[in-house]
Amino acid sequence: MFRLFKSRRGIHLFSGAAFTPLIKVVSAVGLVMLLSGAHPTYAKQISQGCLALQEQYPQFKGVTIVDAINPHTPGYEALDPQDPSQYVGFDIDLAEELGSCLGFKVSYIPVAFSALIPTLQSGQAGLVISDIYATEERAKAVDFITYSKVSDGVLVAKNNPKKISGINSSMCGAVAAENTGYVEVPLIQNLAPHCTAESKGIPTVQLYDNNAACIQAILTGRADTYVNDVNTVDQAVKAYPDKLEKAVAVTLPYYVGIGVPKDKPAFRAAMFAALKEVIGSGKAAMMLKKWGLDAGSIPEPAIISSK
C-alpha cells in the first residue's frame, strides 16, 4: 500500500517505513519530473529573455525537475542551519534561478559525491548542479554546461606543519583526505613515482564521501591536507581560523558544470540558453557575491560532451 505525502520539497511516495521520491516519467520529454501546478518563487521578476525561452521550450514549464546534490559544501550546497529540511548555497540559488527562467520548479535528492552521475544516469534525477568538475572522463557519461572556472586550494593544519606547497613533491609521505571520485585523487596518486625517485615516501589518499568528512580528517589529525575547490577551502578556513589554513591555490584545467542527460538535447539546449540569460543579467555574479565566492570565476558557458 502506497500513500502520498506532500512536503516542502514536493510529493513523496511512502511504502511502510521506507520512502522514495515519487518520480513520474513524462514521456513527451523523457526527463525525470514531478508534475506541479505551483509557480517558481525564487526570482521576483521574469526577464523578457526567460519568457521567450519558456515559449521556445514549453515542455519544461509547470513541472518539477529533480536535482542530485552532495549537500556538504558550504557556499555551494549545504543544509540550511536555520531549517535543516532545506538546502542553501550558490548552486541551490542557481538551480532555482534556472528553473524560474524556464518555468520549472526544482526538487533535490541528496547523495554521496560519487553517486551524483550514477543518480542522473539511472533516471532518479534530471540534472546535477553540485560543484562537480566537468572532466572529459565524466563527460562520457553525461553532458556538462560549464558555469565556473576551477581553482583549487590546498587545505592544511594551522602553520602548515608538513610544509605542503601544492600537488608536488612536498606531498611525498603526506596523507591527503579526498572525496571518492574527485579529480584530485589521481593527481596526488600520480606523484608516487616522483616521490620514489627522490627516495621519499609516497603520498597516501584517504577517501571520504563528502567535504565535511575530509575537513574533519585534518582537524582530528588523521590527514595532513585536503585539495579541493579554492572557495570550499576558504570556507573551511573561515569556519576554523585557529586550526586550518590555505597553503596555496593551484589552477586546474577544468570547469565546474551542470550535468544533464546525454539523450535529452532539448533540455540541454534550454538549460544552456537559460544559463546565458542568468549570467548576462548579472544575477549569477550577485549570487556569487552573496555566498562570498569569486565573482570573477564565471566563464562564457560552454557544452562539454564526450563519447
C-alpha positions, -999 to 999 in steps of 0.1 A, spaced: 0 0 0 14 34 -10 3 68 1 12 103 -9 29 128 14 34 164 4 64 181 19 81 214 13 102 198 -14 73 182 -33 53 150 -33 67 118 -20 56 82 -22 57 61 10 56 24 14 57 13 50 88 27 68 107 32 36 101 61 12 115 74 -21 107 105 -41 77 100 -63 91 102 -99 69 105 -129 84 100 -162 70 125 -187 71 106 -219 69 137 -241 104 148 -230 117 117 -212 130 137 -182 126 128 -146 100 153 -134 73 158 -108 41 174 -121 34 206 -103 10 234 -107 30 258 -85 48 287 -100 85 293 -94 91 317 -65 128 324 -64 130 351 -90 108 382 -83 107 391 -120 110 370 -151 130 387 -179 119 390 -214 146 366 -224 134 340 -200 98 345 -211 110 339 -247 127 307 -236 95 295 -219 77 299 -252 105 282 -271 106 252 -246 71 249 -233 76 213 -223 95 223 -192 70 248 -179 50 238 -148 69 207 -139 94 199 -111 129 185 -121 150 166 -96 185 179 -89 210 155 -75 233 172 -49 260 163 -24 250 189 3 282 191 22 299 221 5 291 253 24 288 282 0 277 259 -28 252 234 -13 246 226 23 218 221 48 202 253 59 213 259 96 180 276 102 159 248 87 178 215 81 149 203 59 161 228 32 193 234 12 212 267 7 241 279 -13 252 292 -47 243 260 -66 209 259 -50 202 295 -59 215 289 -94 192 258 -98 162 278 -86 170 307 -109 174 285 -139 141 268 -131 124 301 -127 138 312 -161 124 281 -179 93 278 -157 100 247 -138 105 240 -101 134 221 -85 133 192 -61 165 179 -45 179 144 -39 210 142 -16 236 116 -25 272 109 -20 295 127 -44 305 95 -62 268 88 -68 259 121 -85 264 109 -120 250 74 -115 219 90 -100 215 111 -131 222 81 -154 197 59 -135 169 84 -140 164 93 -104 174 129 -112 170 151 -142 201 173 -136 232 177 -113 242 211 -100 267 203 -72 301 218 -77 312 190 -100 342 194 -123 333 188 -160 361 164 -169 364 146 -202 360 112 -185 328 123 -167 315 138 -200 315 103 -214 286 96 -190 267 129 -190 268 162 -208 280 193 -190 272 230 -193 301 250 -177 294 278 -153 326 283 -133 363 282 -136 383 259 -114 410 270 -89 419 246 -62 431 254 -27 454 232 -6 440 230 30 464 221 58 466 224 96 474 257 111 511 267 104 513 240 77 535 216 97 543 194 67 552 225 46 529 213 17 531 238 -12 509 222 -38 503 189 -57 540 183 -59 569 165 -41 560 184 -10 532 159 -6 555 129 -6 549 109 26 518 130 34 482 118 40 456 135 18 419 133 25 398 134 -7 363 127 -19 358 95 -37 356 103 -75 374 137 -72 399 146 -99 425 154 -73 427 117 -63 447 105 -94 467 138 -94 480 130 -59 484 93 -66 505 101 -97 531 117 -75 542 82 -63 569 76 -90 584 110 -84 585 105 -46 601 71 -50 627 85 -74 635 111 -46 637 83 -20 607 97 -3 575 81 9 546 80 -15 515 101 -6 486 82 9 450 91 -1 421 86 24 387 85 6 356 100 21 320 107 9 319 144 14 339 176 21 329 178 57 345 144 64 377 154 46 379 186 67 373 167 99 402 143 89 426 173 91 411 187 123 415 153 140 450 147 127 441 117 105 452 136 74 477 163 65 460 180 36 428 183 15 428 197 -20 396 210 -34 379 240 -49 395 271 -35 362 285 -23 355 254 -4 389 256 12 384 293 21 351 284 37 368 258 58 395 283 69 368 308 78 350 282 99 382 271 117 406 301 116 427 289 146 430 253 133 432 254 95 449 275 67 452 275 30 488 267 20 484 277 -16 460 280 -45 466 259 -77 450 262 -111 435 231 -127 424 229 -163 388 222 -156 354 239 -153 325 233 -130 295 222 -149 258 214 -148 253 177 -155 224 168 -179 214 136 -196 231 128 -229 198 118 -245 179 150 -237 193 175 -263 163 198 -259 168 201 -222 205 207 -226 198 235 -251 172 250 -228 195 250 -198 224 264 -218 202 293 -230 188 299 -195 223 299 -180 235 325 -206 204 346 -197 211 344 -159 248 352 -164 241 380 -188 216 396 -164 242 399 -137 222 376 -114 249 349 -113 275 374 -102 252 387 -75 246 352 -62 284 345 -61 289 377 -40 260 367 -17 278 335 -9 313 350 -6 326 333 -38 347 347 -66 326 367 -89 354 366 -115 351 328 -118 322 329 -143 333 319 -178 314 321 -211 291 290 -208 301 260 -230 289 225 -235 313 197 -228 304 163 -242 324 132 -250 317 98 -264 
